[in-house]
Amino acid sequence: MSPKQQRGEATVGQVLDAAMRLYAASGEAGLTVSALTTASGVSTGSVYHHFGSLDGVVNALAVRSLERLLTRLGTALLQETDARSGIGAVVLAYLDHARSSPEEARLLHSVAADREGMARAGAIRDSQEARLEPIAAWIHAHQESGELLAGLSAPLIESLVLGPVVGVVRRWLTMGDIDLEEAARVLPDRIWRSVGRD
């Protein structure tokens, strides 16, 4: 990587770090170009050069947060050799991510991230292929071994595993009336029943 590319990556990281601090302090309303340039020390022109717009900053921040979450989920899953433990590990890793990084979780479950996800789902998925491929291979291997239901596609298994967890985290973030400890005790077994063979 050339020195210019390194400087560009450093600038992008600096802007995204500042954007996350602003988002954590004031939500999306606190993310203005003026606040971002002040917090990051990066010029307005540089922000527009690297991100195109303020929406581009928010989208890049959401993608970076997604990368971190997928890395965490993949690590948890791939450390487990049996399917039931792997499914449980993914559920617990997702809940733990929300608990330990609530602002990243809030961003990932925001209207802005949903809008971006709907508009660019294929491109986002393609950009995460390196993180998703080992997960898909793990699912396939455990379907072949008979531990996971063979008639379900990998995307359907992902949906059955992550759907309830996403719903719980969204409710915890917005309503605050869900106990994540209770969810951690209950969800792994309930979700396993929908995808696993005992």
Residue pairs with C-beta under 8 A, 6 or more apart in sequence:
1 9
8 50
11 42
11 46
11 50
12 50
12 51
12 60
14 40
14 41
14 42
15 36
15 40
15 42
15 46
15 47
15 50
15 51
15 57
16 57
16 60
16 61
16 64
17 40
18 36
18 39
18 40
18 41
18 42
19 31
19 36
19 39
19 40
19 57
19 58
19 61
20 61
20 103
20 104
20 107
21 39
22 30
22 31
22 35
22 36
22 39
23 30
23 31
23 61
23 103
23 106
23 107
24 103
28 58
28 110
28 112
31 54
31 57
31 58
32 54
33 44
33 47
33 54
36 42
36 47
36 54
36 57
37 43
37 44
37 47
40 47
47 54
47 57
51 57
51 60
55 112
58 107
58 112
58 116
59 112
59 116
61 107
62 107
62 108
62 110
62 112
62 113
62 116
63 124
63 127
65 101
65 104
65 107
65 108
66 108
66 124
66 128
67 128
67 131
68 97
68 101
68 104
69 94
69 97
69 104
69 108
70 128
70 131
70 132
70 135
71 131
72 93
72 96
72 97
73 90
73 93
73 94
73 97
73 135
74 131
74 134
74 135
75 93
76 86
76 89
76 90
76 92
76 93
77 86
77 89
77 90
77 93
77 135
77 138
78 86
78 134
78 135
78 138
79 89
80 86
80 88
80 89
82 142
82 147
83 142
83 145
83 147
83 148
83 196
84 147
84 192
84 196
86 138
86 142
87 161
87 188
87 191
87 192
87 195
87 196
88 188
88 189
88 192
90 161
90 162
91 161
91 165
91 184
91 187
91 188
91 191
92 184
92 188
94 162
94 165
94 166
94 169
95 165
95 168
95 169
95 180
95 183
95 184
95 187
97 104
97 105
98 105
98 169
98 172
98 173
98 180
99 180
102 173
105 169
105 173
106 173
107 113
109 166
109 169
109 170
109 173
116 124
117 124
125 132
135 158
136 154
139 148
139 154
139 157
139 158
140 154
142 148
143 149
143 150
143 152
144 150
146 197
147 196
147 197
148 157
148 195
148 196
148 197
149 157
149 195
149 196
149 197
152 160
152 195
157 195
160 191
160 194
160 195
161 191
161 195
164 187
164 190
164 191
165 183
165 187
165 191
168 178
168 180
168 183
168 187
171 177
171 178
172 178
172 180
172 183
